[in-house]
């Protein structure tokens, strides 16, 4: 008698286990997504900042078609993790870092669209120089 275990072959492991006739009926396709508001011409004839598909809030946990890489300092990462843990502990909101960043970006861009020159984004970017360091005076 062999001490080796008898394992099924590849054809047994990868065989079709259901037939189309026995499968559940297909579900109705999801409702079409409402298109984002079209960009309205501004007073100077240019379209407003890009039409924002993420307008008032971030996109949440959905499949995303674009990716960026953002480098943050260790202190920024710790602050983000602390915010994430605080959201979980005190507000019962379980979010990952990606969702946290998407929401922050959505809030910042909404403020920029609404307030332009007086937005938090413009004010902060004026303080930080092009090299990322604080500007003098």
N, C-alpha and C positions, 0 to 999 in steps of 0.2 A: 504494500500500500504506500502510495506517495504521500509525503508530508506537505506537498504543495497544494495550496488552495485552488480549487477549480473556479476560474473566472469566465464570465461570458465573453464572447468575441465581439469585435467592433460592430458587426452587423446586428447583433442583438442589442447592444447599447444604444445604437443610433437608429433603431427601427421607428417607423411611424406608429404612434400609439393611439391615434384617433383618426376617424374618417370624417370628411366634410359633411356627410349626411348626419352624423351624430353631434356635430358641433352646435353650439348655441346660435340662434339667429343673429345676424350682424346687427349691431346697434346703430341707431340713427347717427349720421355724421354730426359733429359738433356745430352749433350755430355759428354763422360767420361772425368774425370779429368786426365790431364797428370801426370804420377807419378813423384815424386821428383827425382832429380838426385841421382843415386846410389852413396853411399859413396865410394870414391876411396881409395885404400890402400896408406897410407903415406909411406915415405921413411923407417920408422922403422917397417913396416909391420902391424901396427895398422890401423884401419879405422879412417878416419878423424873424428873429434868431432862428434856427431850424425848427420845423414843426416837431414838437416833442412828443414822441409816442409814449413816454413815461411820465407825461405831464404832472399830475398832482402827487403821484406816489410811485415807488419803485415797482419793478415787475414781479417781485416775489419769487417763489420757487417754481419757475417754469423753465423749459428748455430754451437756452439762449443760443443765438446764432453767431455771436461775436464774443471775442475774449480779448482782454488787455492784461498786461502785467504791471502792477504798481509796486514800487519799492517803498517801504516805510521804515522809519527808524525803530529801534528796539522799544523806545519809550512810547512811540505811537502805537505799536502792536500791543504792548501791555495795556495801554489806555483803551484800545478797541476791545480787547478781551475782557477787561474790567466792565466796560459798558455792556457787552454781551451778557456777562454773568449777572450784572445788576438787572438787566431786562428780564432775565430768567427768574432770578430770586424774588425781586420785588414787584414785577409786573406780569409774571407768568407768561412771558413771551419768549418762546424758544426760536432763536434766529441764528443762522450761521454768519460767518464774516462776510461772505458774498452778499447776502441780503442786507446786512447792516450797511455795507458800502453802497449798494444800489439805492437804498432809501436815502442815505445821506446825499448822494449825488442828485437824486430827484428833488429833494428839498432845496438844495443849493441852486439848481437850475430853475426851479419854480420861482424862487426869490429873485434870481437874476432876470427872468422874463418879466416879473411884476414890477421890479424896482430899478432895473437898469443901473444907472450911474450910482444910485444909493444902495445897491445890493451889497450883501455881506461879501460876496465873491469879489466884486470890484474893490471894495474897501480893503479886504485882506491882501489882494494881489498888489495893491498900491504900496502896502507896507513892506512886502517881501520883494526883493530885487530880482532881476532876471536870473541870477545865479542861485536863487533860493535863499540867499542870506538877507538879513534885515538891511533895509536902506538907511542911510544916515540922514538925519535932519528932516 
